[in-house]
């Protein structure tokens, strides 16, 4: 009993139909399992599908609905990024070095989702250890973007690192997905696939049970079909967690209540430093359109300056690799995952890590090791952390002047091709994808990417809204205004 | 600042990643591209600027000094590539 129209429902719509008993959780789950079965060969969005678990969870949801005990996400089928520990289920950060790893525990974020009744469809592809902007660094091969340029069959990247999450949501292979964002890994793939992605304030979602990349920057968040669904998902994902010392002790608001609230009189900042050289005119035009939409809705537009913007990306490429080199020291062939035999214990470590890590991960571990090594710490890491203070100060000054949200483009381009030569040859070219998103991680702020239009080739482009710490509600409010004005966008089905 | 192939090999050793000459050569170019990119941080005046330690002001959480978890030896070694009776097995370390 499957019905492909069920997979078109947003979470809010499915929630209504489930509550009214128009559909069952099992029917909904079966529809998604059939959609995955039909599409995953072409899109490679899932690295592991868990049909038995999904059916079992859906049946339990139907039983709870029948008893009137439905949770906030009862019966909603979700995809989970491979970075989240899921008990007894494939959790490998899309890396070879974590081969066969099945944790004996559940991450806090996924445990929160299951406690609210959500159903797990499987684990989603991603860049290895969340290091990448195109989902091409995955040990499981690239994810293919469900979007194609008009009249062109070329395979495009879905962005990264949460490329599997974004592609699965855009291609109706899950109702919503978990994702993580260290430098733009939720917002950039959301922009490339016309989905909505929010990185909440650092500390809003627990990092417990999420494979660590750069601990001072990593945050979990949802990728969803629309702003309301993102609000629904974040409400369930966020929590106060004693097991993560950086989880912030404040109650989780009802984000959905913010959707549809007026933005009249809200002060929106437009930072001049986000107008960068070589940015396509289409993105400039989209940004202007976004400004007009906000103004039409009654917001007050003010020009602001964030003078240290251009230093965020270089500072990030010191801080993030430094933290990664330390976090990834645990993959040593002893406790879990891959082991390559060696002549002694050191040789075993070196061979295991050489075989288990991909090129991009090695590159970042090497950079991190170098910048933290004796004699270089002050010149690189300490200086980068000072620059980070200045980046955060720029935002604080804008907010102190009364700005309540900041509107910027989400990415400097639309989705590009898989295995594009110039990106492959120069790692820095790939890093530039995160130029508009990385500042937000460096300052720990919340940021949302909302689809805002299509470029000349028919590919989606997104706008980003940046908020004050723990003011995700304003992002849902303003994001919804953009969504209402821009309309929704869906790929033409070819897979 | 830039690195030469010898430095790359030394860093690889520190990072416990085996590299051959060809890989070290390629990495030298890649690392220098990244180091060249981050060089621009030198332009920023950071006099009297405190380094960032925490993006969100947080007090370290305190908890009771008591046993709340444990007796999970089987869980802990469950994913080990080599184990024996709740121990991790590694190549001989001490002669």
Interface residues (C-beta under 8 A of the other chain):
Chain A: X100 X101 X102 X103 X104 X105 X201 X202 X203 X216 X242 X245 X246 X248 X249 X308 X310 X311 X313 X314 X315 X317 X318 X325 X329 X332 X333 X334 X335 X336 X337 X338 X339 X341 X342 X343 X344 X345 X346 X347 X348 X349 X350 X351 X353 X354 X357 X362 X363 X365 X366 X367 X369 X370 X373 X376 X379 X380 X382 X383 X384 X385 X386 X387 X388 X389 X390 X392 X426 X427 X428 X431 X442 X443 X444 X469
Chain B: X1 X3 X7 X8 X11 X12 X13 X14 X15 X16 X17 X18 X19 X27 X30 X31 X33 X34 X35 X37 X38 X39 X40 X41 X42 X44 X46 X49 X50 X51 X52 X53 X54 X55 X56 X58 X60 X61 X63 X72 X75 X76 X78 X79 X80 X81 X82 X88 X90 X91 X92 X93
